[in-house]
Amino acid sequence: MSFFKKMFEKGVEVEAVIKDIWFYKDRGRVEYNYVYKDNVYDTGNAVLKTKILKSLKKNDKVIVHVQPSKSNKAIIRDLYTI
């Protein structure tokens, strides 16, 4: 099973806040933080520039899927489709 499929099937949905987002040509990075089981996590994902990503701004709220067994691993729900 792929990492992304596992995250959508077994991940826990949590609200996150975008802390930084930047692009260089068609690639970039989005940094965010979230609270899971009373712990705050700061993480991010390398991304390709898409219409959805271009619409996100610092301090926007998004939903992430958190891997329960490794709480520091998460992906932004709306960036991926299964």
C-alpha positions, 0 to 999 in steps of 0.5 A: 500500500502506498504512503498516501493511500495509507495516510488517507485510510489510517491517518487522523484528520487534524486542523493545521495552520500554514506558517510559510509557503514559497515557490521557486519556479514550479516547485516549493515548500509549505510549512505548517503546524498542528496539534495532535494528542496535546503535542504541537508539531511543526512540519512541511511538505515539498510541493509542486506549484498548483492552483490550490497551492497558489491560493494558500497564504500564511495563517490559512487553516487546512486539514492534514492527515496525521500518521498515528504511529508517527505523529510528526508525519502529515500531509495536507488533505486537499493536495492529494487525491486517491 
